[in-house]
Each structure stands twice: as C-alpha cells, then as structure tokens.
Amino acid sequence: MKSKTKKKKGSSFKHKAALFSVYFVLFLALTAMIDYYAYDMINPWIFVILSFLGALWATAVHLKSREKSKVDELAHDLEEIV
C-alpha cells in the first residue's frame, strides 16, 4: 500500500523576495513619516535599518503562518511585473 503524503509546497525565492519588497516599502514609508515629524533629529539610516529588520521579521512571520492575505496578492502582482 502506497502512502499518500502531500508534499508541502514551499514558497519560491521570487515570491519570498516579492513579499520582502512589499513589507520593506510599507515599513520604509511608515518610518519616513516618523522621520519627517521628528524634524531630522534622528539619523535616517536608523529608520532604514529598522525598516529592513521589520521587513525580515514580517516576511518570516507571514511565511510561517501560511495564510493568504492581501500582501500575497500585491507580491503576486510584483512578481508578474518583474
């Protein structure tokens, strides 16, 4: 008797990169507004680094949850463009 196990299909690198890009732009826009209202009292590179780390974290959590959301649709659109 053959065992019928379903292989879990992982996300492709292209989809992971698109997800990261969507989250990075989202975090970058948010931190840019914070930097604007801070009147350039804080070094902008801190916000870029925080955006990068936030996008890495959000991408990892998103991939771990394996739920489809609007971000997946945006990432799919981005994949088609590239």
PDB file of N, CA, C and O in Angstrom:
ATOM      1  N   MET A   1       0.833  -1.171   0.000  1.00  0.00           N
ATOM      2  CA  MET A   1       0.000   0.000   0.000  1.00  0.00           C
ATOM      3  C   MET A   1       0.884   1.242   0.000  1.00  0.00           C
ATOM      4  O   MET A   1       1.803   1.373   0.809  1.00  0.00           O
ATOM      5  N   LYS A   2       0.592   2.126  -0.902  1.00  0.00           N
ATOM      6  CA  LYS A   2       1.389   3.341  -1.015  1.00  0.00           C
ATOM      7  C   LYS A   2       0.881   4.392  -0.036  1.00  0.00           C
ATOM      8  O   LYS A   2      -0.320   4.576   0.165  1.00  0.00           O
ATOM      9  N   SER A   3       1.835   5.056   0.547  1.00  0.00           N
ATOM     10  CA  SER A   3       1.497   6.139   1.460  1.00  0.00           C
ATOM     11  C   SER A   3       1.274   7.403   0.647  1.00  0.00           C
ATOM     12  O   SER A   3       2.141   7.836  -0.112  1.00  0.00           O
ATOM     13  N   LYS A   4       0.119   7.972   0.816  1.00  0.00           N
ATOM     14  CA  LYS A   4      -0.201   9.192   0.073  1.00  0.00           C
ATOM     15  C   LYS A   4       0.002  10.384   0.990  1.00  0.00           C
ATOM     16  O   LYS A   4      -0.911  10.830   1.685  1.00  0.00           O
ATOM     17  N   THR A   5       1.207  10.874   0.970  1.00  0.00           N
ATOM     18  CA  THR A   5       1.505  12.067   1.764  1.00  0.00           C
ATOM     19  C   THR A   5       1.598  13.254   0.821  1.00  0.00           C
ATOM     20  O   THR A   5       2.159  13.178  -0.272  1.00  0.00           O
ATOM     21  N   LYS A   6       1.045  14.309   1.274  1.00  0.00           N
ATOM     22  CA  LYS A   6       1.103  15.523   0.475  1.00  0.00           C
ATOM     23  C   LYS A   6       2.407  16.240   0.759  1.00  0.00           C
ATOM     24  O   LYS A   6       2.787  16.450   1.911  1.00  0.00           O
ATOM     25  N   LYS A   7       3.074  16.606  -0.303  1.00  0.00           N
ATOM     26  CA  LYS A   7       4.281  17.412  -0.137  1.00  0.00           C
ATOM     27  C   LYS A   7       3.862  18.851   0.073  1.00  0.00           C
ATOM     28  O   LYS A   7       3.039  19.395  -0.663  1.00  0.00           O
ATOM     29  N   LYS A   8       4.442  19.452   1.086  1.00  0.00           N
ATOM     30  CA  LYS A   8       4.156  20.853   1.324  1.00  0.00           C
ATOM     31  C   LYS A   8       4.965  21.683   0.339  1.00  0.00           C
ATOM     32  O   LYS A   8       6.195  21.635   0.304  1.00  0.00           O
ATOM     33  N   LYS A   9       4.250  22.423  -0.433  1.00  0.00           N
ATOM     34  CA  LYS A   9       4.911  23.247  -1.432  1.00  0.00           C
ATOM     35  C   LYS A   9       5.400  24.524  -0.773  1.00  0.00           C
ATOM     36  O   LYS A   9       4.603  25.327  -0.289  1.00  0.00           O
ATOM     37  N   GLY A  10       6.694  24.704  -0.757  1.00  0.00           N
ATOM     38  CA  GLY A  10       7.270  25.917  -0.181  1.00  0.00           C
ATOM     39  C   GLY A  10       7.169  27.068  -1.160  1.00  0.00           C
ATOM     40  O   GLY A  10       6.954  26.872  -2.356  1.00  0.00           O
ATOM     41  N   SER A  11       7.323  28.229  -0.651  1.00  0.00           N
ATOM     42  CA  SER A  11       7.285  29.411  -1.497  1.00  0.00           C
ATOM     43  C   SER A  11       8.580  29.520  -2.293  1.00  0.00           C
ATOM     44  O   SER A  11       9.656  29.171  -1.808  1.00  0.00           O
ATOM     45  N   SER A  12       8.457  30.002  -3.502  1.00  0.00           N
ATOM     46  CA  SER A  12       9.636  30.182  -4.327  1.00  0.00           C
ATOM     47  C   SER A  12      10.428  31.386  -3.844  1.00  0.00           C
ATOM     48  O   SER A  12       9.921  32.235  -3.112  1.00  0.00           O
ATOM     49  N   PHE A  13      11.669  31.438  -4.267  1.00  0.00           N
ATOM     50  CA  PHE A  13      12.518  32.571  -3.892  1.00  0.00           C
ATOM     51  C   PHE A  13      11.947  33.874  -4.431  1.00  0.00           C
ATOM     52  O   PHE A  13      12.027  34.916  -3.780  1.00  0.00           O
ATOM     53  N   LYS A  14      11.374  33.806  -5.614  1.00  0.00           N
ATOM     54  CA  LYS A  14      10.804  35.001  -6.237  1.00  0.00           C
ATOM     55  C   LYS A  14       9.639  35.539  -5.402  1.00  0.00           C
ATOM     56  O   LYS A  14       9.501  36.749  -5.226  1.00  0.00           O
ATOM     57  N   HIS A  15       8.805  34.634  -4.892  1.00  0.00           N
ATOM     58  CA  HIS A  15       7.674  35.057  -4.064  1.00  0.00           C
ATOM     59  C   HIS A  15       8.159  35.611  -2.729  1.00  0.00           C
ATOM     60  O   HIS A  15       7.617  36.601  -2.238  1.00  0.00           O
ATOM     61  N   LYS A  16       9.166  34.989  -2.143  1.00  0.00           N
ATOM     62  CA  LYS A  16       9.727  35.482  -0.875  1.00  0.00           C
ATOM     63  C   LYS A  16      10.328  36.871  -1.055  1.00  0.00           C
ATOM     64  O   LYS A  16      10.155  37.746  -0.207  1.00  0.00           O
ATOM     65  N   ALA A  17      11.034  37.067  -2.165  1.00  0.00           N
ATOM     66  CA  ALA A  17      11.635  38.375  -2.436  1.00  0.00           C
ATOM     67  C   ALA A  17      10.551  39.429  -2.661  1.00  0.00           C
ATOM     68  O   ALA A  17      10.693  40.570  -2.223  1.00  0.00           O
ATOM     69  N   ALA A  18       9.475  39.050  -3.341  1.00  0.00           N
ATOM     70  CA  ALA A  18       8.371  39.992  -3.570  1.00  0.00           C
ATOM     71  C   ALA A  18       7.677  40.340  -2.255  1.00  0.00           C
ATOM     72  O   ALA A  18       7.331  41.499  -2.027  1.00  0.00           O
ATOM     73  N   LEU A  19       7.469  39.347  -1.390  1.00  0.00           N
ATOM     74  CA  LEU A  19       6.881  39.614  -0.076  1.00  0.00           C
ATOM     75  C   LEU A  19       7.763  40.557   0.728  1.00  0.00           C
ATOM     76  O   LEU A  19       7.276  41.512   1.335  1.00  0.00           O
ATOM     77  N   PHE A  20       9.067  40.282   0.729  1.00  0.00           N
ATOM     78  CA  PHE A  20      10.001  41.142   1.447  1.00  0.00           C
ATOM     79  C   PHE A  20       9.938  42.567   0.904  1.00  0.00           C
ATOM     80  O   PHE A  20       9.946  43.525   1.677  1.00  0.00           O
ATOM     81  N   SER A  21       9.874  42.712  -0.406  1.00  0.00           N
ATOM     82  CA  SER A  21       9.829  44.043  -1.019  1.00  0.00           C
ATOM     83  C   SER A  21       8.575  44.808  -0.603  1.00  0.00           C
ATOM     84  O   SER A  21       8.640  46.001  -0.304  1.00  0.00           O
ATOM     85  N   VAL A  22       7.440  44.123  -0.586  1.00  0.00           N
ATOM     86  CA  VAL A  22       6.192  44.775  -0.192  1.00  0.00           C
ATOM     87  C   VAL A  22       6.283  45.239   1.260  1.00  0.00           C
ATOM     88  O   VAL A  22       5.936  46.377   1.577  1.00  0.00           O
ATOM     89  N   TYR A  23       6.751  44.354   2.137  1.00  0.00           N
ATOM     90  CA  TYR A  23       6.874  44.728   3.543  1.00  0.00           C
ATOM     91  C   TYR A  23       7.922  45.826   3.756  1.00  0.00           C
ATOM     92  O   TYR A  23       7.730  46.708   4.593  1.00  0.00           O
ATOM     93  N   PHE A  24       9.019  45.778   3.009  1.00  0.00           N
ATOM     94  CA  PHE A  24      10.068  46.781   3.160  1.00  0.00           C
ATOM     95  C   PHE A  24       9.556  48.165   2.765  1.00  0.00           C
ATOM     96  O   PHE A  24       9.821  49.149   3.456  1.00  0.00           O
ATOM     97  N   VAL A  25       8.830  48.240   1.662  1.00  0.00           N
ATOM     98  CA  VAL A  25       8.272  49.531   1.232  1.00  0.00           C
ATOM     99  C   VAL A  25       7.264  50.036   2.260  1.00  0.00           C
ATOM    100  O   VAL A  25       7.220  51.231   2.555  1.00  0.00           O
ATOM    101  N   LEU A  26       6.458  49.130   2.804  1.00  0.00           N
ATOM    102  CA  LEU A  26       5.486  49.518   3.820  1.00  0.00           C
ATOM    103  C   LEU A  26       6.172  50.083   5.065  1.00  0.00           C
ATOM    104  O   LEU A  26       5.796  51.148   5.555  1.00  0.00           O
ATOM    105  N   PHE A  27       7.177  49.370   5.573  1.00  0.00           N
ATOM    106  CA  PHE A  27       7.905  49.842   6.744  1.00  0.00           C
ATOM    107  C   PHE A  27       8.695  51.115   6.444  1.00  0.00           C
ATOM    108  O   PHE A  27       8.775  52.009   7.287  1.00  0.00           O
ATOM    109  N   LEU A  28       9.269  51.200   5.263  1.00  0.00           N
ATOM    110  CA  LEU A  28      10.039  52.389   4.896  1.00  0.00           C
ATOM    111  C   LEU A  28       9.143  53.622   4.829  1.00  0.00           C
ATOM    112  O   LEU A  28       9.539  54.699   5.275  1.00  0.00           O
ATOM    113  N   ALA A  29       7.944  53.476   4.277  1.00  0.00           N
ATOM    114  CA  ALA A  29       7.011  54.604   4.222  1.00  0.00           C
ATOM    115  C   ALA A  29       6.590  55.031   5.629  1.00  0.00           C
ATOM    116  O   ALA A  29       6.490  56.223   5.922  1.00  0.00           O
ATOM    117  N   LEU A  30       6.350  54.056   6.482  1.00  0.00           N
ATOM    118  CA  LEU A  30       5.963  54.367   7.854  1.00  0.00           C
ATOM    119  C   LEU A  30       7.081  55.087   8.601  1.00  0.00           C
ATOM    120  O   LEU A  30       6.838  56.090   9.272  1.00  0.00           O
ATOM    121  N   THR A  31       8.292  54.581   8.487  1.00  0.00           N
ATOM    122  CA  THR A  31       9.408  55.219   9.196  1.00  0.00           C
ATOM    123  C   THR A  31       9.790  56.559   8.573  1.00  0.00           C
ATOM    124  O   THR A  31      10.316  57.432   9.263  1.00  0.00           O
ATOM    125  N   ALA A  32       9.531  56.732   7.271  1.00  0.00           N
ATOM    126  CA  ALA A  32       9.801  58.033   6.638  1.00  0.00           C
ATOM    127  C   ALA A  32       8.876  59.103   7.216  1.00  0.00           C
ATOM    128  O   ALA A  32       9.285  60.248   7.404  1.00  0.00           O
ATOM    129  N   MET A  33       7.627  58.724   7.497  1.00  0.00           N
ATOM    130  CA  MET A  33       6.721  59.693   8.126  1.00  0.00           C
ATOM    131  C   MET A  33       7.175  60.019   9.546  1.00  0.00           C
ATOM    132  O   MET A  33       7.101  61.169   9.979  1.00  0.00           O
ATOM    133  N   ILE A  34       7.641  59.009  10.261  1.00  0.00           N
ATOM    134  CA  ILE A  34       8.146  59.255  11.613  1.00  0.00           C
ATOM    135  C   ILE A  34       9.355  60.171  11.556  1.00  0.00           C
ATOM    136  O   ILE A  34       9.473  61.095  12.361  1.00  0.00           O
ATOM    137  N   ASP A  35      10.254  59.924  10.612  1.00  0.00           N
ATOM    138  CA  ASP A  35      11.442  60.765  10.462  1.00  0.00           C
ATOM    139  C   ASP A  35      11.064  62.194  10.088  1.00  0.00           C
ATOM    140  O   ASP A  35      11.683  63.146  10.563  1.00  0.00           O
ATOM    141  N   TYR A  36      10.057  62.344   9.245  1.00  0.00           N
ATOM    142  CA  TYR A  36       9.617  63.679   8.844  1.00  0.00           C
ATOM    143  C   TYR A  36       9.104  64.466  10.046  1.00  0.00           C
ATOM    144  O   TYR A  36       9.429  65.642  10.205  1.00  0.00           O
ATOM    145  N   TYR A  37       8.315  63.827  10.881  1.00  0.00           N
ATOM    146  CA  TYR A  37       7.767  64.519  12.048  1.00  0.00           C
ATOM    147  C   TYR A  37       8.764  64.648  13.187  1.00  0.00           C
ATOM    148  O   TYR A  37       8.516  65.384  14.143  1.00  0.00           O
ATOM    149  N   ALA A  38       9.892  63.942  13.100  1.00  0.00           N
ATOM    150  CA  ALA A  38      10.951  64.095  14.106  1.00  0.00           C
ATOM    151  C   ALA A  38      11.870  65.262  13.733  1.00  0.00           C
ATOM    152  O   ALA A  38      12.817  65.568  14.458  1.00  0.00           O
ATOM    153  N   TYR A  39      11.586  65.907  12.605  1.00  0.00           N
ATOM    154  CA  TYR A  39      12.354  67.067  12.139  1.00  0.00           C
ATOM    155  C   TYR A  39      13.847  66.757  12.002  1.00  0.00           C
ATOM    156  O   TYR A  39      14.694  67.565  12.384  1.00  0.00           O
ATOM    157  N   ASP A  40      14.152  65.608  11.466  1.00  0.00           N
ATOM    158  CA  ASP A  40      15.536  65.187  11.185  1.00  0.00           C
ATOM    159  C   ASP A  40      16.437  65.228  12.414  1.00  0.00           C
ATOM    160  O   ASP A  40      17.641  65.460  12.300  1.00  0.00           O
ATOM    161  N   MET A  41      15.856  65.003  13.582  1.00  0.00           N
ATOM    162  CA  MET A  41      16.670  64.943  14.798  1.00  0.00           C
ATOM    163  C   MET A  41      17.335  63.581  14.944  1.00  0.00           C
ATOM    164  O   MET A  41      18.312  63.442  15.679  1.00  0.00           O
ATOM    165  N   ILE A  42      16.811  62.579  14.249  1.00  0.00           N
ATOM    166  CA  ILE A  42      17.337  61.218  14.325  1.00  0.00           C
ATOM    167  C   ILE A  42      17.960  60.882  12.971  1.00  0.00           C
ATOM    168  O   ILE A  42      17.437  61.269  11.926  1.00  0.00           O
ATOM    169  N   ASN A  43      19.062  60.172  12.999  1.00  0.00           N
ATOM    170  CA  ASN A  43      19.747  59.777  11.774  1.00  0.00           C
ATOM    171  C   ASN A  43      18.815  58.901  10.922  1.00  0.00           C
ATOM    172  O   ASN A  43      18.290  57.907  11.423  1.00  0.00           O
ATOM    173  N   PRO A  44      18.601  59.251   9.652  1.00  0.00           N
ATOM    174  CA  PRO A  44      17.683  58.472   8.799  1.00  0.00           C
ATOM    175  C   PRO A  44      18.120  57.029   8.577  1.00  0.00           C
ATOM    176  O   PRO A  44      17.278  56.171   8.314  1.00  0.00           O
ATOM    177  N   TRP A  45      19.408  56.742   8.675  1.00  0.00           N
ATOM    178  CA  TRP A  45      19.878  55.373   8.473  1.00  0.00           C
ATOM    179  C   TRP A  45      19.330  54.425   9.532  1.00  0.00           C
ATOM    180  O   TRP A  45      19.177  53.230   9.279  1.00  0.00           O
ATOM    181  N   ILE A  46      19.034  54.952  10.713  1.00  0.00           N
ATOM    182  CA  ILE A  46      18.422  54.126  11.752  1.00  0.00           C
ATOM    183  C   ILE A  46      17.063  53.635  11.277  1.00  0.00           C
ATOM    184  O   ILE A  46      16.705  52.479  11.501  1.00  0.00           O
ATOM    185  N   PHE A  47      16.309  54.504  10.625  1.00  0.00           N
ATOM    186  CA  PHE A  47      14.992  54.114  10.131  1.00  0.00           C
ATOM    187  C   PHE A  47      15.090  53.111   8.982  1.00  0.00           C
ATOM    188  O   PHE A  47      14.249  52.219   8.867  1.00  0.00           O
ATOM    189  N   VAL A  48      16.101  53.247   8.138  1.00  0.00           N
ATOM    190  CA  VAL A  48      16.291  52.290   7.048  1.00  0.00           C
ATOM    191  C   VAL A  48      16.627  50.915   7.621  1.00  0.00           C
ATOM    192  O   VAL A  48      16.094  49.902   7.168  1.00  0.00           O
ATOM    193  N   ILE A  49      17.506  50.882   8.612  1.00  0.00           N
ATOM    194  CA  ILE A  49      17.872  49.611   9.236  1.00  0.00           C
ATOM    195  C   ILE A  49      16.674  48.996   9.951  1.00  0.00           C
ATOM    196  O   ILE A  49      16.436  47.794   9.842  1.00  0.00           O
ATOM    197  N   LEU A  50      15.922  49.816  10.682  1.00  0.00           N
ATOM    198  CA  LEU A  50      14.722  49.309  11.361  1.00  0.00           C
ATOM    199  C   LEU A  50      13.685  48.804  10.357  1.00  0.00           C
ATOM    200  O   LEU A  50      13.003  47.814  10.620  1.00  0.00           O
ATOM    201  N   SER A  51      13.564  49.470   9.218  1.00  0.00           N
ATOM    202  CA  SER A  51      12.644  49.015   8.176  1.00  0.00           C
ATOM    203  C   SER A  51      13.084  47.675   7.607  1.00  0.00           C
ATOM    204  O   SER A  51      12.262  46.790   7.371  1.00  0.00           O
ATOM    205  N   PHE A  52      14.386  47.533   7.388  1.00  0.00           N
ATOM    206  CA  PHE A  52      14.915  46.277   6.864  1.00  0.00           C
ATOM    207  C   PHE A  52      14.661  45.128   7.840  1.00  0.00           C
ATOM    208  O   PHE A  52      14.208  44.055   7.440  1.00  0.00           O
ATOM    209  N   LEU A  53      14.955  45.360   9.117  1.00  0.00           N
ATOM    210  CA  LEU A  53      14.742  44.326  10.126  1.00  0.00           C
ATOM    211  C   LEU A  53      13.251  44.020  10.299  1.00  0.00           C
ATOM    212  O   LEU A  53      12.868  42.861  10.463  1.00  0.00           O
ATOM    213  N   GLY A  54      12.426  45.041  10.262  1.00  0.00           N
ATOM    214  CA  GLY A  54      10.981  44.827  10.359  1.00  0.00           C
ATOM    215  C   GLY A  54      10.443  44.042   9.183  1.00  0.00           C
ATOM    216  O   GLY A  54       9.574  43.188   9.357  1.00  0.00           O
ATOM    217  N   ALA A  55      10.948  44.317   7.978  1.00  0.00           N
ATOM    218  CA  ALA A  55      10.509  43.586   6.788  1.00  0.00           C
ATOM    219  C   ALA A  55      10.959  42.130   6.849  1.00  0.00           C
ATOM    220  O   ALA A  55      10.215  41.235   6.448  1.00  0.00           O
ATOM    221  N   LEU A  56      12.176  41.884   7.351  1.00  0.00           N
ATOM    222  CA  LEU A  56      12.629  40.498   7.519  1.00  0.00           C
ATOM    223  C   LEU A  56      11.726  39.752   8.490  1.00  0.00           C
ATOM    224  O   LEU A  56      11.311  38.624   8.221  1.00  0.00           O
ATOM    225  N   TRP A  57      11.425  40.382   9.614  1.00  0.00           N
ATOM    226  CA  TRP A  57      10.579  39.759  10.622  1.00  0.00           C
ATOM    227  C   TRP A  57       9.165  39.503  10.079  1.00  0.00           C
ATOM    228  O   TRP A  57       8.618  38.415  10.263  1.00  0.00           O
ATOM    229  N   ALA A  58       8.579  40.497   9.416  1.00  0.00           N
ATOM    230  CA  ALA A  58       7.224  40.356   8.883  1.00  0.00           C
ATOM    231  C   ALA A  58       7.158  39.282   7.804  1.00  0.00           C
ATOM    232  O   ALA A  58       6.182  38.534   7.735  1.00  0.00           O
ATOM    233  N   THR A  59       8.174  39.198   6.969  1.00  0.00           N
ATOM    234  CA  THR A  59       8.208  38.165   5.935  1.00  0.00           C
ATOM    235  C   THR A  59       8.294  36.783   6.562  1.00  0.00           C
ATOM    236  O   THR A  59       7.596  35.865   6.131  1.00  0.00           O
ATOM    237  N   ALA A  60       9.136  36.621   7.572  1.00  0.00           N
ATOM    238  CA  ALA A  60       9.275  35.328   8.244  1.00  0.00           C
ATOM    239  C   ALA A  60       7.972  34.911   8.912  1.00  0.00           C
ATOM    240  O   ALA A  60       7.563  33.754   8.808  1.00  0.00           O
ATOM    241  N   VAL A  61       7.323  35.837   9.591  1.00  0.00           N
ATOM    242  CA  VAL A  61       6.054  35.527  10.254  1.00  0.00           C
ATOM    243  C   VAL A  61       4.983  35.198   9.220  1.00  0.00           C
ATOM    244  O   VAL A  61       4.189  34.279   9.420  1.00  0.00           O
ATOM    245  N   HIS A  62       4.959  35.937   8.126  1.00  0.00           N
ATOM    246  CA  HIS A  62       3.973  35.706   7.077  1.00  0.00           C
ATOM    247  C   HIS A  62       4.153  34.315   6.461  1.00  0.00           C
ATOM    248  O   HIS A  62       3.179  33.588   6.261  1.00  0.00           O
ATOM    249  N   LEU A  63       5.394  33.953   6.164  1.00  0.00           N
ATOM    250  CA  LEU A  63       5.643  32.645   5.560  1.00  0.00           C
ATOM    251  C   LEU A  63       5.365  31.510   6.540  1.00  0.00           C
ATOM    252  O   LEU A  63       4.927  30.432   6.137  1.00  0.00           O
ATOM    253  N   LYS A  64       5.614  31.748   7.811  1.00  0.00           N
ATOM    254  CA  LYS A  64       5.372  30.718   8.816  1.00  0.00           C
ATOM    255  C   LYS A  64       3.871  30.485   9.016  1.00  0.00           C
ATOM    256  O   LYS A  64       3.453  29.356   9.273  1.00  0.00           O
ATOM    257  N   SER A  65       3.064  31.533   8.902  1.00  0.00           N
ATOM    258  CA  SER A  65       1.626  31.399   9.119  1.00  0.00           C
ATOM    259  C   SER A  65       0.931  30.664   7.974  1.00  0.00           C
ATOM    260  O   SER A  65      -0.104  30.032   8.183  1.00  0.00           O
ATOM    261  N   ARG A  66       1.483  30.741   6.786  1.00  0.00           N
ATOM    262  CA  ARG A  66       0.953  30.085   5.585  1.00  0.00           C
ATOM    263  C   ARG A  66      -0.488  30.455   5.284  1.00  0.00           C
ATOM    264  O   ARG A  66      -1.241  29.635   4.759  1.00  0.00           O
ATOM    265  N   GLU A  67      -0.873  31.664   5.605  1.00  0.00           N
ATOM    266  CA  GLU A  67      -2.206  32.155   5.275  1.00  0.00           C
ATOM    267  C   GLU A  67      -2.099  33.162   4.134  1.00  0.00           C
ATOM    268  O   GLU A  67      -1.169  33.967   4.082  1.00  0.00           O
ATOM    269  N   LYS A  68      -3.050  33.102   3.238  1.00  0.00           N
ATOM    270  CA  LYS A  68      -3.072  34.043   2.125  1.00  0.00           C
ATOM    271  C   LYS A  68      -3.715  35.347   2.579  1.00  0.00           C
ATOM    272  O   LYS A  68      -4.711  35.346   3.303  1.00  0.00           O
ATOM    273  N   SER A  69      -3.135  36.446   2.148  1.00  0.00           N
ATOM    274  CA  SER A  69      -3.671  37.749   2.502  1.00  0.00           C
ATOM    275  C   SER A  69      -3.495  38.692   1.317  1.00  0.00           C
ATOM    276  O   SER A  69      -3.053  38.296   0.239  1.00  0.00           O
ATOM    277  N   LYS A  70      -3.849  39.935   1.549  1.00  0.00           N
ATOM    278  CA  LYS A  70      -3.732  40.951   0.501  1.00  0.00           C
ATOM    279  C   LYS A  70      -2.265  41.165   0.099  1.00  0.00           C
ATOM    280  O   LYS A  70      -1.972  41.531  -1.039  1.00  0.00           O
ATOM    281  N   VAL A  71      -1.363  40.935   1.039  1.00  0.00           N
ATOM    282  CA  VAL A  71       0.063  41.099   0.745  1.00  0.00           C
ATOM    283  C   VAL A  71       0.502  40.077  -0.309  1.00  0.00           C
ATOM    284  O   VAL A  71       1.348  40.373  -1.153  1.00  0.00           O
ATOM    285  N   ASP A  72      -0.078  38.877  -0.256  1.00  0.00           N
ATOM    286  CA  ASP A  72       0.245  37.878  -1.268  1.00  0.00           C
ATOM    287  C   ASP A  72      -0.207  38.323  -2.659  1.00  0.00           C
ATOM    288  O   ASP A  72       0.474  38.077  -3.654  1.00  0.00           O
ATOM    289  N   GLU A  73      -1.354  38.976  -2.709  1.00  0.00           N
ATOM    290  CA  GLU A  73      -1.825  39.494  -3.997  1.00  0.00           C
ATOM    291  C   GLU A  73      -0.891  40.580  -4.522  1.00  0.00           C
ATOM    292  O   GLU A  73      -0.568  40.604  -5.709  1.00  0.00           O
ATOM    293  N   LEU A  74      -0.459  41.477  -3.638  1.00  0.00           N
ATOM    294  CA  LEU A  74       0.486  42.519  -4.050  1.00  0.00           C
ATOM    295  C   LEU A  74       1.811  41.905  -4.491  1.00  0.00           C
ATOM    296  O   LEU A  74       2.400  42.335  -5.483  1.00  0.00           O
ATOM    297  N   ALA A  75       2.277  40.900  -3.755  1.00  0.00           N
ATOM    298  CA  ALA A  75       3.529  40.231  -4.115  1.00  0.00           C
ATOM    299  C   ALA A  75       3.388  39.523  -5.458  1.00  0.00           C
ATOM    300  O   ALA A  75       4.320  39.527  -6.262  1.00  0.00           O
ATOM    301  N   HIS A  76       2.228  38.915  -5.706  1.00  0.00           N
ATOM    302  CA  HIS A  76       1.999  38.236  -6.992  1.00  0.00           C
ATOM    303  C   HIS A  76       2.032  39.246  -8.138  1.00  0.00           C
ATOM    304  O   HIS A  76       2.619  38.982  -9.187  1.00  0.00           O
ATOM    305  N   ASP A  77       1.405  40.391  -7.936  1.00  0.00           N
ATOM    306  CA  ASP A  77       1.440  41.445  -8.953  1.00  0.00           C
ATOM    307  C   ASP A  77       2.873  41.916  -9.196  1.00  0.00           C
ATOM    308  O   ASP A  77       3.269  42.166 -10.335  1.00  0.00           O
ATOM    309  N   LEU A  78       3.635  42.033  -8.130  1.00  0.00           N
ATOM    310  CA  LEU A  78       5.033  42.445  -8.259  1.00  0.00           C
ATOM    311  C   LEU A  78       5.849  41.391  -9.007  1.00  0.00           C
ATOM    312  O   LEU A  78       6.725  41.726  -9.804  1.00  0.00           O
ATOM    313  N   GLU A  79       5.557  40.120  -8.747  1.00  0.00           N
ATOM    314  CA  GLU A  79       6.251  39.029  -9.458  1.00  0.00           C
ATOM    315  C   GLU A  79       5.963  39.106 -10.960  1.00  0.00           C
ATOM    316  O   GLU A  79       6.858  38.882 -11.775  1.00  0.00           O
ATOM    317  N   GLU A  80       4.744  39.415 -11.319  1.00  0.00           N
ATOM    318  CA  GLU A  80       4.386  39.492 -12.746  1.00  0.00           C
ATOM    319  C   GLU A  80       5.097  40.647 -13.434  1.00  0.00           C
ATOM    320  O   GLU A  80       5.454  40.553 -14.608  1.00  0.00           O
ATOM    321  N   ILE A  81       5.303  41.738 -12.703  1.00  0.00           N
ATOM    322  CA  ILE A  81       5.976  42.896 -13.287  1.00  0.00           C
ATOM    323  C   ILE A  81       7.438  42.581 -13.535  1.00  0.00           C
ATOM    324  O   ILE A  81       7.984  42.918 -14.585  1.00  0.00           O
ATOM    325  N   VAL A  82       8.068  41.937 -12.572  1.00  0.00           N
ATOM    326  CA  VAL A  82       9.489  41.624 -12.673  1.00  0.00           C
ATOM    327  C   VAL A  82       9.627  40.378 -13.481  1.00  0.00           C
ATOM    328  O   VAL A  82      10.742  39.909 -13.707  1.00  0.00           O
TER     329      VAL A  82
END
